[in-house]
Amino acid sequence: MTARALMFQGTGSSVGKSVLVAGLARALVRRGMTVRPFKPQNMSNNAAVTADGGEIGRAQALQARACGIAPSVHMNPVLLKPQSETGAQIVVQGRVIGSARARDYQTRKAELLPAVLDSFARMRAGADIVLVEGAGSASEINLRANDIANMGFARAADVPVVLVGDIDRGGVIASLVGTHTVLDTADAAMIRGFIVNRMRGDPTLFADGMAAIADKTGWAALGLVPFLDAVRALPAEDAADLAELAQPRRPDARLRIAVPWLPCIANFDDLDPLRAEPSVELSIVPRGAPLPRGADVVILPGSKATIADLASLRAEGWDIDLRAHVRAGGRVLGLCGGYQMLGRRIADPHGIEGPPGEVEGLGLLDIDTVLIGDKHLAAVRGQVLGADFDGYEMHIGRTTGPGTAAPLLHMADGRADGAVSADGRVAGTYVHGLFMADAARAAWLASLGVAAAPRDHAAGIEAALDALAAHLERHVAIDRLLSLAR
């Protein structure tokens, strides 16, 4: 059996394509269908380890969860992980094949299309339908040559397209109609309909807008989707979404956590379970602002370019803030790249994450890191503070030193991971997903004198997916979507 397929492209980045695909996938699964997600090319430092030992974008892992299946490298065959403003690491079918600057990558896309089509064929096998997500904007005609993310893929795989616009941004009529205007005629012919996402207020006020878009484009109006607050419980795909996830002040919070927003922040969904705790105020600190003096804990998050992000941290003066925080009795937790930063030294002798070199770390843990060897990708389980956890490792580098004699975690396979300072106030680990385990999160919060809320984080994500599916059943013409799939 070869599955039907339907592709969802956007008028721009962050218009809600990932969440819509996840919600539609769950809706179709609830109808009894076998569904697979697929994104030909993704650009994100928020990644997930797959059951087949590779890595894909976090959004496709969420979509796999919505489908009730384990994530596979073939759900996102090309993953670009930014390491600078103009360059990224290239991951193909779960494995790193090198790095490229943005302009150089444009000439390499054509050679990646066979791998993309191979993965797409694997996803279609045995499924009823594959929901494909585009990347960025369908109207980026300057990037159309050799495209594998949007219309180039749709044409090569003969997959019809639904275009998604975000009314909350404003200008959605111009975005959708403008996309029709600038597209090549053959590309525009691939689009069968449109969805307007994130409507706030009275939807009847935009009925004439939907009709106008349909009239000017010839595309079918397939849904006007009201904003749904429940999606905030779902992991965000892109660091650009961090600003939207910023919490309002919680005057009654018993624990205040500050997280510096590093340029190459990675796997920041590590923070979601803490953000959801009612007794915790978690602040994402933007560049240009100091680390807040009232914070109880500073978390240094994961990073795709540890040495470069450490330089940015120092340029912001956050290293000075961090030392003052520690002197005042505050606590620090480093996750993956943040853990590496806390040591005495970081060396990148082969230029894996940037120019070859060596830098002095923050010196808050008695460890040294050398960025050598293959990327370590693995699901792990173990104990922290006596509580069980399931998580994953995704890093390059080997960390050694006297500090590792006092590890933070003990793995089920007998290994130890991380380090804790002699006074217990500074700690770090390579493990991601630590706080998604309810028992581990509760144990860590208890060590800080705070009781965790009695909740099931995983069940909360499932409930959000179910709520989203029900929402889309009400506001999207799903039967019409199925009739358009080919």
ABEGO torsion letter per residue (X at the ends): XBBBBBBBBBABBGAGAAAAAAAAAAAAAAAGBBBBBBBABBBBABBBBBAAGBBBBAAAAAAAAAAGBBBBAAABABBBBBABAABBBBBBGGBBAEBBBAAAAAAAAAAAAAAAAAAAAAAABGBABBBBBBBEBAABAAAABGBAABAAAAAAAGBBBBBBBBAAAEGAAAAAAAAAAABBAAAAAABABBBBBGBBEBAAAAAAAAAAAAAAAGBBBAEBBBBBAAAAABBBABAAAAAAABBBBBAABABBBBBBBBAABBGAAAAAAAAABAABBBBBBBBGBBBBAABABBBBBBBABAAAAAAAAAAAGAAAAAAAAAAAGBBBBBBEAAAAAABABBBBAAGAAEBBEBBBBAGABBBBBBBBEBBBBBBBBEBBGGBBBBBBBBBBEBBBEAAAABBABBBAAGBBBEBBBAAGABBBBABBGAAABAAAAAAAAAAAGBBBBBBBAAAAAAAAAAAAAAAAAAABBAAAAAAABX
